[in-house]
Amino acid sequence: MTLECILPKPSKTEWIHLQSGKEFSRLLYTNPVCFLATSSSQPSQSADRDSDRKESAKKNDPKIPHNDIKRNVMVLSWLTASNNNGRFLFSIHKTRYSAQLLTRRRALDESDESSGSSNGIYEAGNEFSLSVPVKGMEEIVKDVGSISGRDCSKFQSDATTSLVKEGCAHQPQGMSDNLSNRQRKKQKKNSIKRNGILGLVPVPLGSDDEASLEESDLFAIKGTVAHLRCRVYALLGPQSSDNHDAINKNDSSANTSMQPVADEDHLLIMAEVVDAYVHSSYWDSNKLLFRPMPKAGEQTVPPYLTFFGSQTFGYVVPSYEDM
C-alpha cells in the first residue's frame, strides 16, 4: 500500500496564508482533531531515554535507538479557543513525551538541579505546530496515538528497514489471520516501532512538498488541510504546597498561581497561533469559516475530523442550509 492509496485526493493544493488572529481562531472553533508536532535542533540526552532503551533491551522490545531523532508528533483533541485573537488552551498528561518537549522546567536551586528533583518552575516559550487531518487519515491518527515518541521515531524517514522501502509497514511479515485482535495490535505496534507509520510524512507549513523541509524546521503532516504555528505563552501544572512556598521564597517573579488546575496529573497549556495556512478548499473567505468548500470542478472534498472518544471519529461538514 502506498501513501497515495490512503490519503484523500483534493484538487491541486492551494494554500491560503491567513493574516489575522480572528482567522486563526476560526480554525479551532470546531475543536478539530489535530496532530501536534514538535521539532528540536538538539538531540535529547535525557536519562529517562537511556533508561527506556535499557528496559526495552531486557524485554526484547523492538524500540529503535534514536539519539538523533529530532521530530515528534502526537494526537491532540482536548483543545478550545480561549479568545477571538488566536489564543487557545489544551490539557496534556504531564508524563507524556510531548509534554516534556513542549515545556521546560527551571530548577528552583542548585540542589534541585543536581538531584534531578521534579521541583521547578514551568517555563513557556516553546513553539509547536497543529495540523488538521481529514477523512481517510483515521488509521494514521490511531497509529500516531498508539505509540510514544519516547520509544521510537514515528516517521518512516527515520527507519532503515527494507519494509519501509517496500511500503508495507502496516502489513508486517508473519501477519496471520489466526491471531487474536490483541495479538494483531501488538504485532502492528512492533512493526510501527521498527518501520515508522505508513503515511505519516512531515512537510513544511503551508506546503505539501516534503523535499523542501529542512531537518530542524517546524513541520506539519502531509494530507492535512490546516497548518498552525503556535507558541506556548503560559502554563499551569501540578505543584505541591511545599514547592509553591519555595517558588515564593526563591523567585519573586514566579507565577504564584501555579496550583493544580485540572488535576495532579495534567498540565493546562495556554498557547497562541502566530501563523497559519489553510487549504483553499476548506476556507470560506466570505464568512471566514473553516469548512469544506469544494471549488469549481470539485464534486466534494473530504470532511475534517472531530473526536467522539473510544477511537471513534466524527466529521465536520456544512449544514444543509449552507450547501
Secondary structure, DSSP 8 states (H G I E B T S, - for coil): --HHHHS---SS--EEEE-SHHHHHHTTTT---EEEEEE-SS----HHHHHHHHHHHHTT------TT--EEEEEE--EEE-SSSSEEEEEEETTSHHHHHH-EEE-SSHHHHHHT-S-SEEE---EEEEE--BTT-HHHHHHHHHS-TTTS--BGGG--SHHHHTT-TTS-TT--TTS-HHHHHHHHHHHHHHH-BTT--EEETT---GGG--TTS-EEETT-SEEEEEEEEEEE----HHHHHHHHHH-TTS-TT-S-SS-TTEEEEEEEEEEEEEEGGGEETTTTEES----TT-S----EEEEEETTEEEEE---GGG-
